[in-house]
Amino acid sequence: MSFSFKQFHIDDAHCAMKVGTDGVLLGAWANVCEADRILDVGCGCGLIALMAAQRNRAARVVGVELDAAAAADALANVQHSPFVSNVEIVCADVLQYAADCGLAFDSILSNPPYHEESLLPPASQRAKARHTQGGGLTFAALLRVVEHLLNPATPKATFSAILPMSAVAGFVAMAAVHGLQLTRRTDVVTRKGRPCKRVLLEFCRTPQSLVHTTLSLVGDDGTRAEAYADLCKDFYL
């Protein structure tokens, strides 16, 4: 399928994980505006990397994607965007990339695999994209990458992710082991009063007071909620 945003177009025909609300939320919410280098771990079709490039036109953005078909989609999307000179797509295992790149990043973003204990979906490509077992990127491996690549010279360097509510407590505890402190959290609910299913998380190396908010996607009138619309106003048509 293909999706048009205000300043770029996304084709995800060969990408296992299609464009969805999770990616748009993370790309709009993450702290990228003061970063010189931004990394999108598991960039898929390039959506979050392109959103970061739109929000910070002075930054260098790198998207790393293991799956060759998804990386090809991401590269094509970047090449047809206004941000081709700012975004690099690398088809590689991010663990190997972290070991070899010799770079440090001021902002790292990831819409990571989850459902660590659940049954795999039938399509193996989708399974690799959305599950942490069977050789995919585990939470522990992702956090090792972040610990290694998050710029120690930038006090405000951040790592941002979106996770299902059920995975948050364990992920936050694991992040602390890697020296990453939770500084910002937004619980995403479909409507006010409904249970939270997704959580936006921001970590940094320096302990700070936690800012904890809630974001509703749908307003009382059934349309896009005001805060959600405002968050994504630079992207959604």
N, C-alpha and C positions, 0 to 999 in steps of 0.2 A: 504494500500500500504506500501511498505518498501523502504527505501532509505539508501544507503551506503555513508558515509563520510570517510575521511581519517583515522580517529581513532575510529570511532564508527558507529553503525548501528541503524537506527530508524524504528520501526514498528508503524504505526499510525492507524491500522485497526479499533480500537474501539474508536478513538478520533474524536470528531465532527469537529474540525478545523485541517486540514491536514497540513503536512509540506509545507511551502511556502517560497517565497522570503522574506517576511516581517520578519519572525522569524530568518532566516539566517542573514539578514542584521543587525538586532538588536544584535544578539549573537556575531557577529564579530566586531561591532562598539562600543558597550558599554564599558565604562571604568571599567574594572574588575581586572586588573593586580596587583594592589596594595591593594586589599581588602582582609581582613581576613575572613569575612563572606559575602556571596552573597545570595540574595533572588530572586527567579523567581516567580512572582505573576501570577497565572493562567497558570501553566507550561505546560498544555496540555500533549503531548506525551514525554516531557522532553528534546526537542531539545535545547532550549536556556540554560537550566541548564547544559546540557552536554557540550555545547560549552564553557560556562563559566569555567567549571571544566578543560577542555582541556587547556584553555588559562592561568589559574592560578591553578596549581596543588597543591599549598600549602593552598588554601582556602577551607573552608567548604561551600558547596552549598546546599541550601534548595529550593525545588520546591513545591509550594502549589497549589493543584488542587481540586476543588469542585466535579467535575464529577468523579464517581468511576471508570467507564470504562476507561476514559482517564488516570486517576492516575495509574490504573493497567498497561496500556501500558507504561507509564513513568517508573514505577518501573521495569518492565521487560527490558526495554531499558537500564536502569542504571545497572541492574544486569549482563547484557551481555556486558558491556563496561569496559574499563580499569580504570574507575573512580568510581567504586562501593564503595570504602572506603571513597570517598570525597563528594558524593551526597546523600542527603536524600529526599525522596518523601513523602509528607504529604497529605493525602486525607482529606480536611477540608475546611470549609468556612474561607477565609482569614481574615475576620473581627474577627471571634472567635480566629483564630490562633494568630492574632496580640495582642489580649487581654490576651492570656494565655501563650505565648511562653517565655516571659521574656528575649528576646534576642534583640540585636541591630545589624544592618547590615550596612556594609561599601559601598555596592553597591546593589541597588534594580533595577530589570529589569521587564518590563511588555510589552507584546503585547496585549493591553487591548481590551475589547469590545468596539464597536463603533456603528454608525448608531442609535443614541439615538432617533431620531424622525421618522425613516423610518419604513416601513412595515416589519414585521418579515418574515424570510424565512420559508418555509413549515416545515422543520424538527425541532422539538422542541429542540433537543440536540444542533443542530447548532445554533438555535436562542439564546439559553442560552450562548453559547460560543462567539457570535459575536454581541450581542445587550445588551444595558444597561437598558432596560426597563423590566418589568415583573419579577422583583425579582433578576435580574442578578447584577453583580458588576458595579455600576455606576462610572463615573469619580470622583464624589465627594467622594464616599466611598473608591476608590483606593487611592486618595490623602490623606485621613485621615489615611489610613494604612501606607503610606509612611512617613507622618509626625510623626507618632508614632514610627515607626521601624527604620528610618534612624539614624545612629549612631551620636549623638550630640558630641561625643568625638573625632570624626574623621573630621577635617576641610574639607577634600577633599571627603567626602562621597557623592555619587551621586545616582540619580534616573534617569534611562533611559527608554524611551518608543518609540514606533513607532505608528504614527497616520495618518489617512487620512488628507490631506491638509485642508479640510473643518472644521475639528475639532480643529485645532491647536490654533487659537486665543482664543477661549473660554477656552481651557484646560490650556493654559499659564496663563490666567487671574485667573482661579481657583487655580492653583498651587501657585501663589503669595499670595493668601489669606492664604494658609497653610505654608507660610514661605519658599517657594521653588522658587529659582531664576533661570531663563533660562540662561545657560552658554555656551551651544553648540547646534547647529542646523545644520542638513544636509538635504537639499531638494533632494528627490530622483526623478529622471526623467527617462523615458524609453530611450530617446535619447536627445542629446543636442538640446536645443531650444523648446522641447516639454513642455507642462504644467506639473507642479509638482502635483503628486497624493498622495505621501506618504512623511512623514517627520520624521526623527530621531531627538529626543529631549533629552537633558541632563540637569538636574536640580541639584542645590546644595543649601545649606542653606546660604552660603556666597556669596554676590554679586560679580560678576566678569565681565570683558568685554566679550561680546558675540562673539563667533567664529561661523560664518555663512558660510557654504560651500554648494556646489551642487555636487551630484553624479549621473552620467549617467550610466545606466545599459548596454546599447548596443552601440558599437562603430560605426564609419562610414562604416566599412566593414561588419556590421551585426553580428559580434561576440561579446562576452562578453567584455565590455569596460575595458581598462587597469586598471583604479583605482578600479573598482568593482572587477576585477579578483585579484588584489593585496590585497584588503580588505579581501577577502574570500579564499585566497590561501591555508591556513592551513586546510580548511574544504572540499572544493569541490574536487572531484577526477579529 
